[in-house]
Amino acid sequence: MFRTRIHNLFVSLDGFAAGDHVTFDEPIGDAAALFSRFDGRVIMGIDRADAPITVDRALFSMWGQGIGAEIMGRKKFGPQTGPWPDDGWQGWWDDAPPFATPCFILTHHPRPPIEFANGTVFHFIDAYPATALETARAAAGGRDVRLGGGPSTIRQFLDADLVDFMHTITVPVVLGTRVHLWDDPGVLDERFALESVSTPSGLTHRLWNRLS
């Protein structure tokens, strides 16, 4: 069954999931504390990291399993705004983006795609959530579509009722301000079954599965 999935979405105790201002020097804005306990080596599988297999790392590694395409907001690709400058920017990941799938970047300024040797292709589309999901699903080859963020993009898909699974991680930090994921997660109770697990690292993983 095709699913639209969200993985490794870090949220502070006060509900923030990203920094206010993304820059070349701060790709996640002023919210680096959210990622202080994240082992990014495992997103391609726990066998890729030379480290113990923990609950945190096992759940982080679900990110790439069964995914055939990704949709992301423009700020996940880069800090630029407005029309794209001719600066040769190919994303934060240089020549080796970790996706290895088609990726659809939501922007009001479409441009030609960028292709990489590992199968990653960045497509730049101007589309509402439902249309973007239909496009990504056609490219996913029968596999699932991952929503890669940021929180503003994820809110749009939640508001459109297009999310089937969501893995959020509550980090024991208070940011005070930044970009909210939601005002009240309780509004999702009628749409999702929720399981939670806390780990010795201090993280709380929440797995939201859409109710049938």
Rosetta blueprint (number, residue, H / E / L):
1 M L
2 F L
3 R L
4 T E
5 R E
6 I E
7 H E
8 N E
9 L E
10 F E
11 V E
12 S E
13 L L
14 D L
15 G L
16 F E
17 A E
18 A E
19 G L
20 D L
21 H L
22 V L
23 T L
24 F L
25 D L
26 E L
27 P L
28 I L
29 G L
30 D L
31 A L
32 A H
33 A H
34 L H
35 F H
36 S L
37 R L
38 F L
39 D L
40 G H
41 R H
42 V H
43 I H
44 M H
45 G L
46 I H
47 D H
48 R H
49 A L
50 D L
51 A L
52 P L
53 I L
54 T L
55 V H
56 D H
57 R H
58 A H
59 L H
60 F H
61 S H
62 M H
63 W H
64 G H
65 Q L
66 G L
67 I E
68 G E
69 A E
70 E E
71 I E
72 M E
73 G E
74 R H
75 K H
76 K H
77 F H
78 G L
79 P L
80 Q L
81 T L
82 G L
83 P L
84 W L
85 P L
86 D L
87 D L
88 G L
89 W L
90 Q L
91 G L
92 W L
93 W L
94 D L
95 D L
96 A L
97 P L
98 P L
99 F L
100 A L
101 T L
102 P E
103 C E
104 F E
105 I E
106 L E
107 T L
108 H L
109 H L
110 P L
111 R E
112 P E
113 P E
114 I E
115 E E
116 F L
117 A L
118 N L
119 G L
120 T L
121 V E
122 F E
123 H E
124 F E
125 I E
126 D L
127 A L
128 Y L
129 P H
130 A H
131 T H
132 A H
133 L H
134 E H
135 T H
136 A H
137 R H
138 A H
139 A H
140 A L
141 G L
142 G L
143 R L
144 D E
145 V E
146 R E
147 L E
148 G L
149 G L
150 G L
151 P H
152 S H
153 T H
154 I H
155 R H
156 Q H
157 F H
158 L H
159 D H
160 A L
161 D L
162 L L
163 V L
164 D L
165 F E
166 M E
167 H E
168 T E
169 I E
170 T E
171 V E
172 P L
173 V L
174 V L
175 L L
176 G L
177 T L
178 R L
179 V E
180 H E
181 L L
182 W L
183 D L
184 D L
185 P H
186 G H
187 V H
188 L H
189 D L
190 E L
191 R L
192 F E
193 A E
194 L E
195 E E
196 S E
197 V E
198 S E
199 T L
200 P L
201 S L
202 G L
203 L L
204 T E
205 H E
206 R E
207 L E
208 W E
209 N E
210 R E
211 L L
212 S L
